[in-house]
Amino acid sequence: MAKPAAYFTPATFKFLRALARNNSREWFANHKADYEKYLRQPFLSLIADLVEPLAKISPHFVADPKPVGGSLFRIHRDTRFSGDKTPYKTWAGAKFFHTRHKELMGDTPVFYLHVEPGECFVGGGLWHAQPEAVRRVRDYMVNNPASWKAATRSAAFKRVYALTGEALSRPPRGYDPQHELIDDLKRKDFVCGAQLDDATMASPALLKTVVQHFQRAAPMNDWLCGALDLDF
């Protein structure tokens, strides 16, 4: 039996490093075939292969391999409100979203995978949510501290993940500064992340690795779904 092929290869990272050095529309047009061959199509294949495993973790989260409007982020940057006018992202990412994400304007947890030379990672959670969603998570945490700790302090979780994202420098208004979870109540993002080295990303075992990491992040996303009255 033939060994499974890797999705990404050293050529994937070579392309992204070259794009970082030559971030222009002319260069990209001349190397679009490399983008398709080494990054976009492999990523779409990985997303397609995650459809069934993710459905087993939760039937309410979606791996969508559509070339446009699915899980894979566009390579083009939105430069309208940015001082950085370089046209392309020098990384690729995919979000595996909740079935109600459009209805709730993105205020739902996700699973996530990021491909960038030396900066690859996998994770999940609620990122850059609107203030009302953040307030609901904080209130749920105050009322359910034990379940939050069970979701984010277990040995299985901590063996893989660290909580990341932005946080307030001071306790949020209306919350007890002495609360046992005050450091987590300060969070503006409720996300976890785990670094993956480039060799792991280029391994034929990547699919298995990503599924295992999503399984480890599932209790946190389940808890966040509870905070936001979403099915998991």
C-alpha positions, 0 to 999 in steps of 0.5 A: 500500500502506498504511503499517504502523500503530504498536503504541504511540502517544502515548496509550500514554505519556499513559495510563502517566503518568496512572496514575503520578499516579492509582495507585488501583483506582478510577481504573484501573477508570474507565480500564481501556478506555484500558489495553486500547486503548492498552497491553495489546492493542497489546503483545499484538499486538506479541508475536504479531508477534514469534513468527516472527522470534524463532523464526528467532533461536532455536527455543528462545525463545518469544514467547507472546501469551496474554492471561494467563500468556504473555510480557506481565507483569501490570499488577497489582503484588504488594504482599504483601511490599512497603511500597509498596501502590500496586496497579499497575505504571506500566510494561509489560514482556514477557519472551521466555523459554526453553522450559525456563524453568518446569522450571528455575524461571526460571533461564534467559536471556530477551529483554525489552522494557520500556515506560515513559515516558522509560525504555523499553528492550530487552535480554536475559540472565540476571536475578536467578538462583539462586546455583547458576546464577550460580556456573555462569555464573561458572565457565563464564566462567573456563573460556571467557573468549574466548567471553564476550568475543566475545559481549559485546565485539564492535563490533556488540554494544557499538554497541547494548548495555551490560552492566547489572544488580547486581554485588558490590562485591568479587570473589566468594569462590573466584575470582581477584581478578586475573582478566582478567574480574573485573568481569564475575565480580562480576556477580550479573545477566548482562544487557544493555540498550539505551534506546529513546526514546518516539518509537521505541516509537511508530514503525511500525518498532518491530517491526523495531527490536526484532528487530534488537536481539534479534539483537544480544543473541542471542550473549550469550543463546547463551553463557549457554545454553551455561553452563547446558547449555541449547539455543540 
